[in-house]
Amino acid sequence: MHADVTGKKIVTLENDGPLLGCAILASVGAGVHESVEAAVKKMVREGESVFPSMEVSEFAFFSFFLFFSVFTLTCRWHVVNRP
């Protein structure tokens, strides 16, 4: 879904994201790794890649454009017709 909405490739992680972030910062704080970048290179393992469906991406873009247009017009109407 994220790939379809953004139109970009999404790479999942084999590890749990929030816990991995804590472990990375803890390893740097404990001196196991010299920097966050070094810890990320050692600890992060990429999982599968999810590619967007162009049909769904185009529909999501059109839906957002339609929503944004209606929202903008509604806001303008409320400003003009303010009591």
N, CA, C and O atoms as a CHARMM CRD file, in Angstrom:
* protein
*
  332
    1    1 MET  N      0.82100  -1.18800   0.00000 PROA 1      0.00000
    2    1 MET  CA     0.00000   0.00000   0.00000 PROA 1      0.00000
    3    1 MET  C      0.87100   1.26200   0.00000 PROA 1      0.00000
    4    1 MET  O      0.59700   2.20700  -0.74000 PROA 1      0.00000
    5    2 HSD  N      1.91500   1.27500   0.82600 PROA 2      0.00000
    6    2 HSD  CA     2.79800   2.44600   0.86500 PROA 2      0.00000
    7    2 HSD  C      3.46000   2.67300  -0.49300 PROA 2      0.00000
    8    2 HSD  O      3.59300   3.80900  -0.94800 PROA 2      0.00000
    9    3 ALA  N      3.86800   1.58500  -1.12800 PROA 3      0.00000
   10    3 ALA  CA     4.50700   1.70900  -2.43500 PROA 3      0.00000
   11    3 ALA  C      3.52500   2.26200  -3.46000 PROA 3      0.00000
   12    3 ALA  O      3.88700   3.10100  -4.28500 PROA 3      0.00000
   13    4 ASP  N      2.28700   1.79000  -3.40700 PROA 4      0.00000
   14    4 ASP  CA     1.28000   2.26500  -4.35900 PROA 4      0.00000
   15    4 ASP  C      0.97300   3.74000  -4.16900 PROA 4      0.00000
   16    4 ASP  O      0.85100   4.48100  -5.14400 PROA 4      0.00000
   17    5 VAL  N      0.84800   4.16800  -2.92900 PROA 5      0.00000
   18    5 VAL  CA     0.47500   5.56000  -2.65000 PROA 5      0.00000
   19    5 VAL  C      1.61600   6.51300  -2.98600 PROA 5      0.00000
   20    5 VAL  O      1.38100   7.58700  -3.54000 PROA 5      0.00000
   21    6 THR  N      2.85000   6.13200  -2.65600 PROA 6      0.00000
   22    6 THR  CA     3.98300   7.01900  -2.90800 PROA 6      0.00000
   23    6 THR  C      4.53300   6.89500  -4.32600 PROA 6      0.00000
   24    6 THR  O      5.19000   7.81100  -4.82100 PROA 6      0.00000
   25    7 GLY  N      4.26900   5.76400  -4.98200 PROA 7      0.00000
   26    7 GLY  CA     4.83600   5.52900  -6.30200 PROA 7      0.00000
   27    7 GLY  C      6.31700   5.19100  -6.25000 PROA 7      0.00000
   28    7 GLY  O      7.00600   5.25500  -7.26800 PROA 7      0.00000
   29    8 LYS  N      6.80700   4.83400  -5.07900 PROA 8      0.00000
   30    8 LYS  CA     8.23300   4.52900  -4.88400 PROA 8      0.00000
   31    8 LYS  C      8.41200   3.08700  -4.41800 PROA 8      0.00000
   32    8 LYS  O      7.49600   2.48900  -3.85200 PROA 8      0.00000
   33    9 LYS  N      9.59200   2.53800  -4.66200 PROA 9      0.00000
   34    9 LYS  CA     9.92700   1.20700  -4.17100 PROA 9      0.00000
   35    9 LYS  C     10.08900   1.27900  -2.64800 PROA 9      0.00000
   36    9 LYS  O     10.71200   2.20400  -2.12800 PROA 9      0.00000
   37   10 ILE  N      9.53000   0.30800  -1.94900 PROA 10     0.00000
   38   10 ILE  CA     9.65200   0.23100  -0.49700 PROA 10     0.00000
   39   10 ILE  C     10.45700  -1.02500  -0.15600 PROA 10     0.00000
   40   10 ILE  O     10.16200  -2.10900  -0.65900 PROA 10     0.00000
   41   11 VAL  N     11.45900  -0.88000   0.68700 PROA 11     0.00000
   42   11 VAL  CA    12.26200  -2.01700   1.12300 PROA 11     0.00000
   43   11 VAL  C     11.92300  -2.28900   2.58100 PROA 11     0.00000
   44   11 VAL  O     12.06400  -1.41500   3.43600 PROA 11     0.00000
   45   12 THR  N     11.47800  -3.49900   2.85400 PROA 12     0.00000
   46   12 THR  CA    11.14000  -3.86500   4.23000 PROA 12     0.00000
   47   12 THR  C     12.40400  -4.31100   4.95900 PROA 12     0.00000
   48   12 THR  O     13.44100  -4.55300   4.34200 PROA 12     0.00000
   49   13 LEU  N     12.29800  -4.41200   6.27000 PROA 13     0.00000
   50   13 LEU  CA    13.41700  -4.87800   7.09200 PROA 13     0.00000
   51   13 LEU  C     13.12300  -6.27400   7.60600 PROA 13     0.00000
   52   13 LEU  O     11.96800  -6.61600   7.85700 PROA 13     0.00000
   53   14 GLU  N     14.16300  -7.08300   7.76600 PROA 14     0.00000
   54   14 GLU  CA    13.99700  -8.38900   8.39300 PROA 14     0.00000
   55   14 GLU  C     13.81700  -8.22800   9.89900 PROA 14     0.00000
   56   14 GLU  O     13.20200  -9.07800  10.54400 PROA 14     0.00000
   57   15 ASN  N     14.34500  -7.15000  10.45800 PROA 15     0.00000
   58   15 ASN  CA    14.27700  -6.89900  11.89000 PROA 15     0.00000
   59   15 ASN  C     13.07600  -6.01900  12.20500 PROA 15     0.00000
   60   15 ASN  O     12.49400  -5.40800  11.30900 PROA 15     0.00000
   61   16 ASP  N     12.71100  -5.95700  13.46900 PROA 16     0.00000
   62   16 ASP  CA    11.64000  -5.06300  13.91100 PROA 16     0.00000
   63   16 ASP  C     12.20500  -3.64600  13.99600 PROA 16     0.00000
   64   16 ASP  O     13.17100  -3.41100  14.72300 PROA 16     0.00000
   65   17 GLY  N     11.61900  -2.70400  13.26600 PROA 17     0.00000
   66   17 GLY  CA    12.14800  -1.34800  13.13100 PROA 17     0.00000
   67   17 GLY  C     12.39500  -0.60100  14.42500 PROA 17     0.00000
   68   17 GLY  O     13.53200  -0.20100  14.67600 PROA 17     0.00000
   69   18 PRO  N     11.37300  -0.38800  15.27300 PROA 18     0.00000
   70   18 PRO  CA    11.59500   0.39000  16.49400 PROA 18     0.00000
   71   18 PRO  C     12.60500  -0.25500  17.45000 PROA 18     0.00000
   72   18 PRO  O     13.43700   0.42900  18.04600 PROA 18     0.00000
   73   19 LEU  N     12.51800  -1.56700  17.58500 PROA 19     0.00000
   74   19 LEU  CA    13.47500  -2.23800  18.47000 PROA 19     0.00000
   75   19 LEU  C     14.88300  -2.17300  17.91300 PROA 19     0.00000
   76   19 LEU  O     15.85200  -2.03200  18.65800 PROA 19     0.00000
   77   20 LEU  N     14.98900  -2.27700  16.60100 PROA 20     0.00000
   78   20 LEU  CA    16.29400  -2.19000  15.96000 PROA 20     0.00000
   79   20 LEU  C     16.89900  -0.80900  16.16100 PROA 20     0.00000
   80   20 LEU  O     18.09900  -0.68600  16.40700 PROA 20     0.00000
   81   21 GLY  N     16.07600   0.22900  16.05800 PROA 21     0.00000
   82   21 GLY  CA    16.56900   1.58600  16.29800 PROA 21     0.00000
   83   21 GLY  C     17.12200   1.74500  17.70000 PROA 21     0.00000
   84   21 GLY  O     18.16900   2.36000  17.90100 PROA 21     0.00000
   85   22 CYS  N     16.41000   1.18600  18.66800 PROA 22     0.00000
   86   22 CYS  CA    16.89600   1.24100  20.05700 PROA 22     0.00000
   87   22 CYS  C     18.21700   0.49100  20.20100 PROA 22     0.00000
   88   22 CYS  O     19.13500   0.96200  20.87300 PROA 22     0.00000
   89   23 ALA  N     18.30900  -0.67500  19.56900 PROA 23     0.00000
   90   23 ALA  CA    19.53200  -1.47200  19.65900 PROA 23     0.00000
   91   23 ALA  C     20.70300  -0.75700  18.99100 PROA 23     0.00000
   92   23 ALA  O     21.82800  -0.80400  19.48900 PROA 23     0.00000
   93   24 ILE  N     20.44500  -0.10500  17.88200 PROA 24     0.00000
   94   24 ILE  CA    21.50900   0.64000  17.19200 PROA 24     0.00000
   95   24 ILE  C     22.04300   1.75500  18.08200 PROA 24     0.00000
   96   24 ILE  O     23.25400   1.90000  18.25400 PROA 24     0.00000
   97   25 LEU  N     21.12600   2.54100  18.64700 PROA 25     0.00000
   98   25 LEU  CA    21.56200   3.64200  19.51900 PROA 25     0.00000
   99   25 LEU  C     22.26200   3.12600  20.77100 PROA 25     0.00000
  100   25 LEU  O     23.23500   3.72500  21.22900 PROA 25     0.00000
  101   26 ALA  N     21.77600   2.02400  21.32600 PROA 26     0.00000
  102   26 ALA  CA    22.41700   1.44600  22.52000 PROA 26     0.00000
  103   26 ALA  C     23.81800   0.94500  22.19400 PROA 26     0.00000
  104   26 ALA  O     24.73200   1.10000  23.00300 PROA 26     0.00000
  105   27 SER  N     23.99900   0.34300  21.01300 PROA 27     0.00000
  106   27 SER  CA    25.33200  -0.16400  20.65800 PROA 27     0.00000
  107   27 SER  C     26.32700   0.97900  20.47500 PROA 27     0.00000
  108   27 SER  O     27.50700   0.83900  20.79600 PROA 27     0.00000
  109   28 VAL  N     25.85200   2.10000  19.96200 PROA 28     0.00000
  110   28 VAL  CA    26.73900   3.26200  19.82500 PROA 28     0.00000
  111   28 VAL  C     27.05400   3.82900  21.20200 PROA 28     0.00000
  112   28 VAL  O     28.20000   4.17300  21.49200 PROA 28     0.00000
  113   29 GLY  N     26.02900   3.92500  22.05300 PROA 29     0.00000
  114   29 GLY  CA    26.23000   4.44900  23.40900 PROA 29     0.00000
  115   29 GLY  C     27.15100   3.58100  24.24500 PROA 29     0.00000
  116   29 GLY  O     27.90200   4.09300  25.07500 PROA 29     0.00000
  117   30 ALA  N     27.10200   2.26600  24.03300 PROA 30     0.00000
  118   30 ALA  CA    27.94900   1.34700  24.79300 PROA 30     0.00000
  119   30 ALA  C     29.34700   1.22400  24.20500 PROA 30     0.00000
  120   30 ALA  O     30.20900   0.56600  24.78900 PROA 30     0.00000
  121   31 GLY  N     29.58100   1.84700  23.06200 PROA 31     0.00000
  122   31 GLY  CA    30.90000   1.81000  22.44700 PROA 31     0.00000
  123   31 GLY  C     31.15200   0.59600  21.57700 PROA 31     0.00000
  124   31 GLY  O     32.28600   0.37200  21.15400 PROA 31     0.00000
  125   32 VAL  N     30.12400  -0.19700  21.29600 PROA 32     0.00000
  126   32 VAL  CA    30.29300  -1.37000  20.44400 PROA 32     0.00000
  127   32 VAL  C     30.55800  -0.93500  19.00300 PROA 32     0.00000
  128   32 VAL  O     31.36800  -1.54500  18.30400 PROA 32     0.00000
  129   33 HSD  N     29.87700   0.11600  18.56500 PROA 33     0.00000
  130   33 HSD  CA    30.09100   0.68800  17.24000 PROA 33     0.00000
  131   33 HSD  C     30.51500   2.14500  17.39300 PROA 33     0.00000
  132   33 HSD  O     30.11800   2.81900  18.34300 PROA 33     0.00000
  133   34 GLU  N     31.32100   2.62100  16.45300 PROA 34     0.00000
  134   34 GLU  CA    31.84700   3.97800  16.54300 PROA 34     0.00000
  135   34 GLU  C     30.82000   5.05000  16.20000 PROA 34     0.00000
  136   34 GLU  O     30.89200   6.16700  16.71200 PROA 34     0.00000
  137   35 SER  N     29.86600   4.71700  15.33900 PROA 35     0.00000
  138   35 SER  CA    28.88000   5.70200  14.91800 PROA 35     0.00000
  139   35 SER  C     27.55800   4.99800  14.59100 PROA 35     0.00000
  140   35 SER  O     27.49900   3.77500  14.46100 PROA 35     0.00000
  141   36 VAL  N     26.51000   5.80100  14.46400 PROA 36     0.00000
  142   36 VAL  CA    25.20700   5.25400  14.08800 PROA 36     0.00000
  143   36 VAL  C     25.29900   4.63700  12.69300 PROA 36     0.00000
  144   36 VAL  O     24.73300   3.57200  12.44400 PROA 36     0.00000
  145   37 GLU  N     26.00400   5.29800  11.79400 PROA 37     0.00000
  146   37 GLU  CA    26.13800   4.78100  10.43500 PROA 37     0.00000
  147   37 GLU  C     26.80400   3.41000  10.42500 PROA 37     0.00000
  148   37 GLU  O     26.37200   2.51200   9.70200 PROA 37     0.00000
  149   38 ALA  N     27.86500   3.24500  11.23200 PROA 38     0.00000
  150   38 ALA  CA    28.55600   1.95700  11.30800 PROA 38     0.00000
  151   38 ALA  C     27.64200   0.88700  11.89700 PROA 38     0.00000
  152   38 ALA  O     27.63900  -0.25400  11.43400 PROA 38     0.00000
  153   39 ALA  N     26.87300   1.25000  12.91000 PROA 39     0.00000
  154   39 ALA  CA    25.94600   0.29200  13.51800 PROA 39     0.00000
  155   39 ALA  C     24.86100  -0.11800  12.53000 PROA 39     0.00000
  156   39 ALA  O     24.47900  -1.28600  12.47400 PROA 39     0.00000
  157   40 VAL  N     24.36800   0.83400  11.75500 PROA 40     0.00000
  158   40 VAL  CA    23.33600   0.53000  10.76100 PROA 40     0.00000
  159   40 VAL  C     23.88100  -0.44400   9.72000 PROA 40     0.00000
  160   40 VAL  O     23.19900  -1.39800   9.34600 PROA 40     0.00000
  161   41 LYS  N     25.09900  -0.21100   9.25600 PROA 41     0.00000
  162   41 LYS  CA    25.69600  -1.10500   8.25200 PROA 41     0.00000
  163   41 LYS  C     25.82800  -2.53300   8.77600 PROA 41     0.00000
  164   41 LYS  O     25.67600  -3.48800   8.01400 PROA 41     0.00000
  165   42 LYS  N     26.10800  -2.68400  10.05800 PROA 42     0.00000
  166   42 LYS  CA    26.29500  -4.01000  10.64900 PROA 42     0.00000
  167   42 LYS  C     24.97800  -4.67600  11.03900 PROA 42     0.00000
  168   42 LYS  O     24.86000  -5.89900  10.95600 PROA 42     0.00000
  169   43 MET  N     23.98500  -3.89200  11.46300 PROA 43     0.00000
  170   43 MET  CA    22.80800  -4.47100  12.10200 PROA 43     0.00000
  171   43 MET  C     21.55300  -4.53700  11.22600 PROA 43     0.00000
  172   43 MET  O     20.69400  -5.38700  11.45800 PROA 43     0.00000
  173   44 VAL  N     21.43200  -3.67800  10.25000 PROA 44     0.00000
  174   44 VAL  CA    20.20900  -3.63800   9.44700 PROA 44     0.00000
  175   44 VAL  C     20.30200  -4.65400   8.31700 PROA 44     0.00000
  176   44 VAL  O     21.27800  -4.69100   7.56800 PROA 44     0.00000
  177   45 ARG  N     19.26300  -5.47600   8.21500 PROA 45     0.00000
  178   45 ARG  CA    19.16400  -6.44700   7.12100 PROA 45     0.00000
  179   45 ARG  C     17.89400  -6.15500   6.33900 PROA 45     0.00000
  180   45 ARG  O     16.79400  -6.15100   6.89200 PROA 45     0.00000
  181   46 GLU  N     18.06200  -5.91000   5.05000 PROA 46     0.00000
  182   46 GLU  CA    16.90900  -5.60900   4.21300 PROA 46     0.00000
  183   46 GLU  C     16.13200  -6.88400   3.92100 PROA 46     0.00000
  184   46 GLU  O     16.70400  -7.95800   3.73200 PROA 46     0.00000
  185   47 GLY  N     14.81800  -6.73500   3.88800 PROA 47     0.00000
  186   47 GLY  CA    13.93500  -7.84200   3.54300 PROA 47     0.00000
  187   47 GLY  C     13.52500  -7.74200   2.09200 PROA 47     0.00000
  188   47 GLY  O     14.35300  -7.47800   1.22000 PROA 47     0.00000
  189   48 GLU  N     12.25000  -7.95200   1.83300 PROA 48     0.00000
  190   48 GLU  CA    11.76400  -7.91000   0.46100 PROA 48     0.00000
  191   48 GLU  C     11.53200  -6.48000  -0.01400 PROA 48     0.00000
  192   48 GLU  O     11.30700  -5.56800   0.78200 PROA 48     0.00000
  193   49 SER  N     11.59200  -6.31300  -1.31100 PROA 49     0.00000
  194   49 SER  CA    11.28500  -5.02800  -1.93000 PROA 49     0.00000
  195   49 SER  C      9.87100  -5.08900  -2.49200 PROA 49     0.00000
  196   49 SER  O      9.47900  -6.07800  -3.11200 PROA 49     0.00000
  197   50 VAL  N      9.11400  -4.02800  -2.27000 PROA 50     0.00000
  198   50 VAL  CA     7.74900  -3.94700  -2.77300 PROA 50     0.00000
  199   50 VAL  C      7.71500  -2.81600  -3.79500 PROA 50     0.00000
  200   50 VAL  O      8.09300  -1.68200  -3.49700 PROA 50     0.00000
  201   51 PHE  N      7.26300  -3.13700  -4.99000 PROA 51     0.00000
  202   51 PHE  CA     7.21800  -2.15600  -6.06600 PROA 51     0.00000
  203   51 PHE  C      5.78700  -1.66300  -6.25500 PROA 51     0.00000
  204   51 PHE  O      4.83500  -2.41900  -6.06000 PROA 51     0.00000
  205   52 PRO  N      5.63700  -0.40200  -6.63300 PROA 52     0.00000
  206   52 PRO  CA     4.28500   0.14400  -6.79300 PROA 52     0.00000
  207   52 PRO  C      3.58700  -0.39800  -8.04000 PROA 52     0.00000
  208   52 PRO  O      4.21900  -0.71700  -9.04700 PROA 52     0.00000
  209   53 SER  N      2.28500  -0.49000  -7.93400 PROA 53     0.00000
  210   53 SER  CA     1.44900  -0.78100  -9.09100 PROA 53     0.00000
  211   53 SER  C      1.08500   0.56800  -9.70300 PROA 53     0.00000
  212   53 SER  O      0.45600   1.39500  -9.04200 PROA 53     0.00000
  213   54 MET  N      1.46600   0.79600 -10.93500 PROA 54     0.00000
  214   54 MET  CA     1.26700   2.11700 -11.53000 PROA 54     0.00000
  215   54 MET  C     -0.21200   2.47800 -11.63500 PROA 54     0.00000
  216   54 MET  O     -0.56700   3.65000 -11.51000 PROA 54     0.00000
  217   55 GLU  N     -1.07800   1.49300 -11.86200 PROA 55     0.00000
  218   55 GLU  CA    -2.51200   1.78100 -11.93700 PROA 55     0.00000
  219   55 GLU  C     -3.01900   2.29600 -10.59500 PROA 55     0.00000
  220   55 GLU  O     -3.76200   3.27600 -10.53300 PROA 55     0.00000
  221   56 VAL  N     -2.61000   1.62300  -9.52500 PROA 56     0.00000
  222   56 VAL  CA    -3.04800   2.03300  -8.18900 PROA 56     0.00000
  223   56 VAL  C     -2.42500   3.36800  -7.82000 PROA 56     0.00000
  224   56 VAL  O     -3.08600   4.20400  -7.20300 PROA 56     0.00000
  225   57 SER  N     -1.15700   3.58700  -8.18600 PROA 57     0.00000
  226   57 SER  CA    -0.49000   4.85900  -7.89900 PROA 57     0.00000
  227   57 SER  C     -1.19500   6.02100  -8.58000 PROA 57     0.00000
  228   57 SER  O     -1.38700   7.07800  -7.97900 PROA 57     0.00000
  229   58 GLU  N     -1.57900   5.82200  -9.83200 PROA 58     0.00000
  230   58 GLU  CA    -2.28400   6.87900 -10.55800 PROA 58     0.00000
  231   58 GLU  C     -3.64400   7.15600  -9.93000 PROA 58     0.00000
  232   58 GLU  O     -4.05900   8.31000  -9.82700 PROA 58     0.00000
  233   59 PHE  N     -4.34200   6.09300  -9.50900 PROA 59     0.00000
  234   59 PHE  CA    -5.64100   6.26500  -8.85800 PROA 59     0.00000
  235   59 PHE  C     -5.47400   7.00200  -7.52900 PROA 59     0.00000
  236   59 PHE  O     -6.26700   7.88900  -7.21100 PROA 59     0.00000
  237   60 ALA  N     -4.44300   6.64200  -6.74500 PROA 60     0.00000
  238   60 ALA  CA    -4.20200   7.29800  -5.46200 PROA 60     0.00000
  239   60 ALA  C     -3.88300   8.77300  -5.66700 PROA 60     0.00000
  240   60 ALA  O     -4.36000   9.62100  -4.91200 PROA 60     0.00000
  241   61 PHE  N     -3.07800   9.08900  -6.68500 PROA 61     0.00000
  242   61 PHE  CA    -2.74400  10.48300  -6.96700 PROA 61     0.00000
  243   61 PHE  C     -3.99200  11.26000  -7.36800 PROA 61     0.00000
  244   61 PHE  O     -4.21700  12.37100  -6.88800 PROA 61     0.00000
  245   62 PHE  N     -4.80800  10.67200  -8.25300 PROA 62     0.00000
  246   62 PHE  CA    -6.03800  11.32600  -8.68200 PROA 62     0.00000
  247   62 PHE  C     -6.98200  11.53300  -7.50000 PROA 62     0.00000
  248   62 PHE  O     -7.59600  12.59400  -7.38000 PROA 62     0.00000
  249   63 SER  N     -7.10600  10.53000  -6.62500 PROA 63     0.00000
  250   63 SER  CA    -7.98600  10.63600  -5.45900 PROA 63     0.00000
  251   63 SER  C     -7.52300  11.75000  -4.52500 PROA 63     0.00000
  252   63 SER  O     -8.33700  12.52600  -4.02500 PROA 63     0.00000
  253   64 PHE  N     -6.21000  11.82600  -4.29100 PROA 64     0.00000
  254   64 PHE  CA    -5.68800  12.88700  -3.43100 PROA 64     0.00000
  255   64 PHE  C     -5.92400  14.25000  -4.06200 PROA 64     0.00000
  256   64 PHE  O     -6.31200  15.19300  -3.37200 PROA 64     0.00000
  257   65 PHE  N     -5.69100  14.36600  -5.37700 PROA 65     0.00000
  258   65 PHE  CA    -5.90300  15.63000  -6.07400 PROA 65     0.00000
  259   65 PHE  C     -7.36200  16.06600  -5.95600 PROA 65     0.00000
  260   65 PHE  O     -7.64600  17.23900  -5.71600 PROA 65     0.00000
  261   66 LEU  N     -8.28200  15.12100  -6.12600 PROA 66     0.00000
  262   66 LEU  CA    -9.70600  15.42200  -6.01000 PROA 66     0.00000
  263   66 LEU  C    -10.05000  15.85200  -4.59000 PROA 66     0.00000
  264   66 LEU  O    -10.75600  16.84300  -4.39800 PROA 66     0.00000
  265   67 PHE  N     -9.55600  15.11200  -3.58700 PROA 67     0.00000
  266   67 PHE  CA    -9.79900  15.47100  -2.19300 PROA 67     0.00000
  267   67 PHE  C     -9.25200  16.86100  -1.88600 PROA 67     0.00000
  268   67 PHE  O     -9.93600  17.67900  -1.27100 PROA 67     0.00000
  269   68 PHE  N     -8.02500  17.12800  -2.31200 PROA 68     0.00000
  270   68 PHE  CA    -7.39500  18.41600  -2.02200 PROA 68     0.00000
  271   68 PHE  C     -8.16300  19.55300  -2.67200 PROA 68     0.00000
  272   68 PHE  O     -8.32800  20.61300  -2.06900 PROA 68     0.00000
  273   69 SER  N     -8.63500  19.34500  -3.90000 PROA 69     0.00000
  274   69 SER  CA    -9.40900  20.37600  -4.59600 PROA 69     0.00000
  275   69 SER  C    -10.70300  20.68500  -3.85700 PROA 69     0.00000
  276   69 SER  O    -11.04500  21.85100  -3.65400 PROA 69     0.00000
  277   70 VAL  N    -11.42100  19.64600  -3.45500 PROA 70     0.00000
  278   70 VAL  CA   -12.68300  19.84100  -2.72900 PROA 70     0.00000
  279   70 VAL  C    -12.40900  20.50700  -1.38100 PROA 70     0.00000
  280   70 VAL  O    -13.14600  21.40400  -0.97200 PROA 70     0.00000
  281   71 PHE  N    -11.36500  20.07900  -0.69800 PROA 71     0.00000
  282   71 PHE  CA   -11.00900  20.66000   0.59500 PROA 71     0.00000
  283   71 PHE  C    -10.68700  22.15100   0.45400 PROA 71     0.00000
  284   71 PHE  O    -11.14000  22.96700   1.25700 PROA 71     0.00000
  285   72 THR  N     -9.90600  22.49800  -0.56200 PROA 72     0.00000
  286   72 THR  CA    -9.53600  23.89300  -0.78800 PROA 72     0.00000
  287   72 THR  C    -10.75600  24.75100  -1.08800 PROA 72     0.00000
  288   72 THR  O    -10.90100  25.84400  -0.54200 PROA 72     0.00000
  289   73 LEU  N    -11.62800  24.25800  -1.95100 PROA 73     0.00000
  290   73 LEU  CA   -12.84300  25.00600  -2.28200 PROA 73     0.00000
  291   73 LEU  C    -13.74900  25.16900  -1.06700 PROA 73     0.00000
  292   73 LEU  O    -14.35200  26.22600  -0.88000 PROA 73     0.00000
  293   74 THR  N    -13.84700  24.14200  -0.25300 PROA 74     0.00000
  294   74 THR  CA   -14.66200  24.21200   0.96200 PROA 74     0.00000
  295   74 THR  C    -14.10500  25.24500   1.93200 PROA 74     0.00000
  296   74 THR  O    -14.86400  26.01300   2.52300 PROA 74     0.00000
  297   75 CYS  N    -12.79100  25.26900   2.09800 PROA 75     0.00000
  298   75 CYS  CA   -12.16700  26.25400   2.99300 PROA 75     0.00000
  299   75 CYS  C    -12.41100  27.67300   2.48900 PROA 75     0.00000
  300   75 CYS  O    -12.72800  28.57200   3.26700 PROA 75     0.00000
  301   76 ARG  N    -12.26200  27.86100   1.19500 PROA 76     0.00000
  302   76 ARG  CA   -12.50600  29.19900   0.62500 PROA 76     0.00000
  303   76 ARG  C    -13.95900  29.61400   0.81100 PROA 76     0.00000
  304   76 ARG  O    -14.23800  30.77200   1.12200 PROA 76     0.00000
  305   77 TRP  N    -14.89200  28.67400   0.62300 PROA 77     0.00000
  306   77 TRP  CA   -16.31000  28.97600   0.78100 PROA 77     0.00000
  307   77 TRP  C    -16.59100  29.40800   2.20500 PROA 77     0.00000
  308   77 TRP  O    -17.34900  30.35300   2.42300 PROA 77     0.00000
  309   78 HSD  N    -15.99000  28.72900   3.19100 PROA 78     0.00000
  310   78 HSD  CA   -16.21800  29.08200   4.59500 PROA 78     0.00000
  311   78 HSD  C    -15.61800  30.45800   4.92400 PROA 78     0.00000
  312   78 HSD  O    -16.17800  31.18900   5.74100 PROA 78     0.00000
  313   79 VAL  N    -14.51500  30.81000   4.31500 PROA 79     0.00000
  314   79 VAL  CA   -13.91900  32.11900   4.56600 PROA 79     0.00000
  315   79 VAL  C    -14.79500  33.22100   3.97300 PROA 79     0.00000
  316   79 VAL  O    -15.00500  34.24900   4.61700 PROA 79     0.00000
  317   80 VAL  N    -15.30100  33.02800   2.77900 PROA 80     0.00000
  318   80 VAL  CA   -16.12700  34.02500   2.11500 PROA 80     0.00000
  319   80 VAL  C    -17.48300  34.16400   2.80000 PROA 80     0.00000
  320   80 VAL  O    -18.00900  35.27000   2.92100 PROA 80     0.00000
  321   81 ASN  N    -18.04300  33.06000   3.24100 PROA 81     0.00000
  322   81 ASN  CA   -19.38200  33.05400   3.83000 PROA 81     0.00000
  323   81 ASN  C    -19.36300  33.04700   5.35800 PROA 81     0.00000
  324   81 ASN  O    -20.27300  32.52300   6.00000 PROA 81     0.00000
  325   82 ARG  N    -18.34700  33.61700   5.91000 PROA 82     0.00000
  326   82 ARG  CA   -18.20900  33.66800   7.36800 PROA 82     0.00000
  327   82 ARG  C    -19.29700  34.58000   7.94000 PROA 82     0.00000
  328   82 ARG  O    -19.53400  35.65900   7.39600 PROA 82     0.00000
  329   83 PRO  N    -19.96300  34.17200   9.02400 PROA 83     0.00000
  330   83 PRO  CA   -21.03100  35.01600   9.61200 PROA 83     0.00000
  331   83 PRO  C    -20.50800  36.29700  10.22900 PROA 83     0.00000
  332   83 PRO  O    -21.28700  37.09300  10.75300 PROA 83     0.00000
